[in-house]
Amino acid sequence: MENLQNEKYDNNNKVLNAESDNLSLNIREEKALKTVYELQDRLKEILDDKRDLEMEFVALKKNFIQTNSQLDEEKAKN
């Protein structure tokens, strides 16, 4: 009888430990997913910034080439 109660107690402890481990793993998984989503959002922002910088660079380069051409034209006139 006492042996049966000890086994029941041990089994209950095992179940509680397993549930605790499961809960802990679920919390870790949620944190990991949250981090993944945050990093994906950050990556999207960075890629958008990169695209904006690339467009600005192209505009500046085009402006530089145009200004250089105008300078060469003015030099040729003089």
HELIX and SHEET records of a PDB file:
HELIX    1   1 GLU A    2  LYS A   77  1                                  76    
END                                                                             
